[in-house]
């Protein structure tokens, strides 16, 4: 895909195509408008000419002086000056007053007085006025012929008033000049506006052709769907504009995608929806789902002071979280080894001191008793737990609990034979034991700090039970305690506490198991996890 900064030779850019299209449309509209205006102007000119000659002929025919003049011995002597004066005043081309036989009494050319009128008079002789276009002595003209009535409604003369086509055309040309000027101005404004729109579009599309824009869109859309990180684009109302394949997989959405729905209608947890629609930036927030641990970052998009929407990125940290749990186990085991090494050094100094004091029997008794207790714990854990990682976890937690002054008791019937994924067991047992030890230490002033761990099979299920001597839990908190961020510790938060029980709940749900919480009122808490043995 070439860089979209120029148009390929021989191809018109989208802006140029739009300019040509708009210019053609404007020119067509102006041409149609000008044609319609011309036809309307021509009709109006013809109607105006016909109305003028008709009104003037009627007024002359109704004049008493005209009726009296046609009865005089020499009508032309009276009527010719009268007709010419009116003709000059009104601007018509001719006024002809004639006898019923068509003999002219008046004419613009005095030489034609006394000649016969060239035109139709039959309807006027019948007592009706009419208007027609006829070619007479002055050329084609629009004329109206009106009868002059005498006594007894008898036609005593005829009046013909006309305007030549040449004069009408001259007036029409004057109108056309204004019409052409207006049409040219409209065309110039339309093309200028189209050029401005095309120039703006050219800047925004960088001169790319439509095919290139389509190719770039398809190319970039394919990239967005191919990236491994989940990407969700939201508009300012929270509607989903884009959701790539990775995001649909991480959020467990159907293959056809959210289809422009609001993100709150997708069945996602409320905390996740609040993070995705946040008006403020959020970076690397951890959200624990039923099957995945997601790291969510939200970046609001703004254009000036106007909010345009949010860009949300999703990363799958499920495997990383599991590895982190195993690393915590190894660290705990190393810490327990350090603690045991420290205690072993103290005991060794004690044994050496007893020998130096001349009490070897007491030194041997002290050393063998402590070694036997440690060996019994190791033998019981290693004998009942075949998975090395879990054995290391329990030994490490035991040493850590001892260092904190808590008695960690592993039940005699504990047996783990690898029926469940070790990584999930590390997550479940490790977090439950850590919380139990913290609770026992917190309540040490009331009851001796003690934690009891039991793992066994019951009716085809693996049952893990962790009990502590802490203050217990409020039954009202049980529905919320497996959500991310819930904690009773003062330093809670998304990065600190409040994640362990959420991870426990996720691991249990992934295996189709259940978690029960009992205990309260200062009697300690009991967490019971039941996992199907077949789920592996």
N, C-alpha and C positions, 0 to 999 in steps of 0.2 A: 504493500500500500504506500503510494508516494505521498509526500508531504502536501497537505492541502493549501498551497499558497499561490498556485497559479493554475490556469486552465490549459488543457492540452491543446496544441495547435489544431485548427480546423473544427474545434468544438466551441460552441457558444456557452458562456457561463450562464448560470441561473439568472443572474441580474440582467444580462443582455437579453436573454429570452423573454424575461418579464417585461423589459422595456419595449421590445418589439411588439409583444402582444398587447400591452397597454396602449402603445402608440396607434396600432391598427384599430383597436376598439374605439379609441377617442376619435380617430379620423373617420371611422365609419359612422359613429354617432353624430359627429359634426356634419358629415355629408348628408345623412338622413334628415337631421334637423334643418339644415340649410334648404334642402329640397322641399321639405314640408313648409318652411317659412316662405319660400319663393311661391309655391302654389297658393298659400294663404294670401300672400301679398297680391298676387295676380287676381285672385278672386275678389279680394277687397277692393282693388283698383277698378275692376270691371263693375262691381256693384256700386261703387261710389260714382263712377261715370254715369251708369244707368240711372241712379237715383237723382243725380244733378240735372241731367237733361229732362227727366220726367217731371221733376218739380218745376223747372223753369218753363217747360212747354205748358204745363197746366196753369201756371200763374199768368202767362201771356194770353192763353185762350180764354181765361176768365176776365181779362181786363176789359172794361166797358169801352175804352178808347179803341181797342182793336175791333170790337163788334161795330162800332160806329164808323171806323175807317174803311172797313171792307164794303160798307154800303155807300161810300162816297164815290163821286165820279172818277177820281184818280187815287186809288188806295196806295200806290207805291210812294207817292209824294209824302204821304203822312207816315206810312209804316216803315219805310226804309231807314230814315234817321232813327226812329224809335228802336228798331231791331238792332241796328249797329251799336247804338249806345248800350243797350243791354248786353250785347255780345262782348263788347270790350270790358264792361263792368264784371261780368261773370266768368270770362275766360273760356267760353265754349267756342267751337270752331265755326259753327254756322247756325243762324236762325232764319228759317224760311217760312214765310207766311204766304199761303197760296189759296187760290180759289178752289171750290169743290172739284173743278175739272183738272186741277193740278197746275194751273198757270201761276208762276211765281210773282208775288208782289215784292218780296225782299230776297237779297242774296248777298253774301260777302263780296262777290264780284258783281258790280252793278251791270256789267255787260250781259250777265245771264238773267237779269230781270225780264220777265215776259216769256221766258222759256218754260218748258214743261219740267216739272219736278221728276227727278230720277229716283224711283223707289216705289214701295207699295203703299197704297192709300185705301184699299178696299175696306179694311176693318174700321179705319177712322171714318169713312163715309157712312158706315153702318152705325156710327155713334159710339165706337169703342176706341180707347187709346191703346197703343201697343208700342213695344220696344224691340228693335231688331239691329243686327249688324249687317250693313249693306254697303256696297261699293258705289259711290256716287261720283259727282263731278270733282270732289275734293279727295277721292280715294276711299278706302274702307273706313267706316265709321260706325259708332254706336249711336243710334238715333231713336228718338221717341216722336211719334206722330199723334197729335191730339186734335179732336174736332172742336170747332168754334160754333156754338149753338146760337141761333137767333130766335125770333119769335116763333112760338109753337114748337119749340125744341127741334127746329130745322137746322141742318148743318149748312152754315153760310160760308165757312172757310176752314182751312186746315193749318195747323202750326207744327212744323218739324224742327226740332232742336237736336243737334248732334255734336259729338266729340270724335275726332278722327282717331283711328288706331295708333297712328304715329304719335299723337299727343299722349295717349294712354300709355304707350310703350315708353315714352320719355319719362313719364312720372314713375313707371315701374322701375326703370333703370336707376332713377334717383333713390328709390327704396332699396334696390339691390346693392347699391354701393354701401349703404349702412349695414345691410345684412351680411355682405361679404366681409366687411370690417369686423363685425361682431363674431362671425364664424372663425375668422383668422385669429382673433384674440382668444376665443375659447380653445381653439386647437393649440395655440402656443402655450396657453396656461396648462392644458391637459398634458401635453408632451413634456413641459417643464416639470410638472408634478410627478409624472411617471419617471422622469430622469432622476429626480431627487430620491424617489422610493427605490429605484434601481441602484443608485449610488450607495444608499444606506445598506441595501441588501448585499451589494457587492463587498462592502467592508465587513459585514457580519459573516458572509460565507467565504470570504477570501478568494473570490473569483472562481469558485468551484462550479463544475457543471452538475446538473441533476443526477446523472448516473454516478458521478464521483461522490456526491453527498450520500446517495443511497448505499454505495459500497462502503463508505466510511462508517455509516450508521450500523450496517450489518457487521462490519469488522469489529467496531468497538463494543457492540452488544455481545458478540461472540467472546470477546476478551473478558467482559464482566461476568459472563456465565462460566467461563473456564477457570477463573482464579479459584484457588483453594479456600481462601478466606470468604466467609459469608459477607455479603454486601446487601444492605437494604436501604433504599432511598424513600424517604417519606416527604409528603408535601406538608405545608404549614398547618393543615388540618389533621395530620396524623394518618392520612391515606397512603397506602403502599403504591409508590410509583414504579419501583423496580425491586425485584427480589431474585437474586441469582440462584443457580442450582445448589451451590454450597450452603447458602442461607436456608433454602427450603429443606435440605437434609438435616441441618443442625437444629432447626426449629420444628422438625417433624411435620412439615406442611405437605399437602397433596401435590402431586407433580404438576397439576395445572396452575399452581401458584395461588396467591391471595386474590388475584383478579381485581385490584384497585380498592379492596375493602379497607376499612379502618384497622389499624394494627391491634386495637383492643378487641376486635371481633374474631381474632385468629385462635383464641383459646390459649394464649400465652399467660404465664404467671403475671400477677399485677406488678411485682417489682421489676420484671423485665420490660413490661409495657411502659412503666414510668421512666425507666432508664432510656428507652428508645425514643420517647417523645419529650425528653427533658429540654427545656429552652436553654439550658446551660451546658457547656461541654462536660463530658464525663469520660474518664480514661481508665481502661483496664479494670472494670468492675467485674467481680466474679459472681456468676449466677448458676446455682445448682439446680438442674432439672431432674426429671425422672431417670433419664439415661445418660445425661451428659453434664459436664461442667464447662460452662461457656465464659469466656472473657469478652466483655462487651465494651465498646468505645462508641461514644456518640459525639458528633461534631455538628452543631447548628450551622446552616448556610444562610448568609444574609446578603442582600443587595442594598447597600447603603444602610438605612435604618429599618428596612423591611425584611422580616423573616420569611425565607423561602421554603424552609423545611429542614430535615435532618439527614445526615449521612451516618449510617450505623454499620460498624464492622463487627463481625462475630468470629471468634477463634475457639477451636475445640481444644480444651485443656484436660479432657477426661484422662487420657493416657498419662499426661504430665502430672496430673494430680495423683494418679496411682503410683507413679514412680516417686513422687515427692513423699507419699506415705511410706513407701519402702525405705527411702532415704532416711526419713525420720526414725523408722524402726532401727536401721543400722546405726544411726547416731545415738539413739537411746541405748542400744546394745554396747556401743563404744563407751558411752557415759557410764553405763553400769560396770563395764570392765575397769574403767578408771576408778569408780567408787570401790569396787572390790579390791583393786590393787592398793588403794589407800588404806582400806580396812585390813587387808592382808599385811601391809607394812606395819600397821599398829599392832596386830596380833603377833607378828614376828618379833617386834621389839619387846612385847610382853613375854614371849617365850624365852627370848635371850636373857631378859632381865631375871626371870625365874631361875634359869640355869646358873647365872652369875651369882644369884643369892643362895645357891646350893639347894635348890628345891627342884630337882629334875623330874620327880614323879608328878608334881603339880603342873610342870611345864608340858609334859607329855599328855596329861589328862586334858589340859586346856586346849592344846592343839588338835588332838583327835576329836574332841567333842565338837568344836567349831567346824572342822572338816567334814565330820559325819553329817551335820545339819545341812551344810551346803550341798553335799553330795546327794543327800536324800531328795532335796528339791530338784536338783539337776536330773537325777534318775527318774523321778516321777514325771517331770515335764518331757524329757526325751523319750521315755517309755510310752507315754500316752499321746504324744504329738509326733507323728511321723514326718510332718512337713518341717524342714529345717528353718525356713523363714519364720514360721509361727512359733517354733520352739525358741528361736532367738528373741522373738518379740516378747514372749511370756517371761523368759529369764531376765531380759533387759528391764521390763516393767517391774519385775519383782525386786531387782536390785535398786531401781530408782525409787520405788515405793519405800523400801527399807531405809534408804538414805534420807527420805523426807519424813521418816518416823511413822509410816503407815504399814500395817501388816497386810500383805497381799497373800491371800489364801487361795490356792488352786484346788478345787474339789477333787476327791479321790477318783470319782467316776469320769473325770474329763478324758475325752478321747476324740482326737481329730485325725482322720485317716485320708485327707485329701479329697473329700467328696465335693468340696466347693472351691472355687478359684482362690488360691492363697492370697492374691493381691486384695480381693474383696474382704477376706477374713481379716487381713492386716488393717484395712480401713475400719471395719466394724469394731473388732476387739480393741485395736489400739486407741481409737477415739473414745470408746466407752470406758476403758480402763483409765485413760487420762482424766476424763471428767469425774469418774468415781474417786480417784485419788485426790483431785482438787477439792471435791465436796467433803471427803473425809478429813482432810487437813483443815478446811474451813470450820468444821464442827468438832475439832479436836478438844475444845474446852468443855464440851457437853458429853461426848461419848468417846471411848478409845477409838482412834482412827483405824478403820479396818475395811478391806475390800475383798470380796469373795467372787471368784470366777469359776463358772461351771460350763462345760461344753459336752453334750451328749446327744444321742439319737433318741427320738421319741416318735413312733408311728410314722416312719418314713420321712421324718424331718430332722434337720440338725438344729438343736436348740442351744442357743448361747445366752447365758444369764450372767449379768454383772450386777452385784449388789454392793452398796456402800453404807457407811455409818454416818453419812452427811445429814443435812437438815431435811432432805426429801424435796419433792417438787409439788407445786400447786397444780391440782387437776385441771384448773382452767388454762394453764400454760401448755398442757400436753399437745393440743392441736397445732400450736405455733412453734414448738421448740425444735422441730425438724426443718424449719425454714431458715434460709441463709440470713445471718445477722442476729438471730436470737441468742442471747447469752445472759447469764446472771453475773458475769464478771464486769468490773468497772472499766476495763480497757477494751470493751467490745467494739466491733466494727467490721467492715468487710474485709480488712486486711489482717486484723488480729484475731480475736475470738469470734464465735458465732458461725464457724464453718464446719466444725467437726461433726455435729449432729446432723447437719444438712448432708454431708457426705455419707454418713451412716444411712440416712433415709434413702438417698439415691441408690446406694449399693443394694439395700434390701429390696427396694422396688424393682430394680433391674433383675433380681433373681426371683421375683414373684413371691417374696416373703412378707412377713408382718413384724411390727415392733409394738410391744406392750410396755407401758410405763406404770409402775405402781409405787406406793410408798409416799408418805407425807406426814405432816405433823411432827417432825423431828425424829421419825423412825428410820430415816434413810430411804434411798430410792433403789428400785429394782428394775433394770432394763432387761427385757426378754425378747430375743430375736429368734424367729422361726423361719428357716430356709428349707425349701424342698430339696431333698438330696439329689433328685434327678437334674436340677438346674445347675449346669456347669458350663 
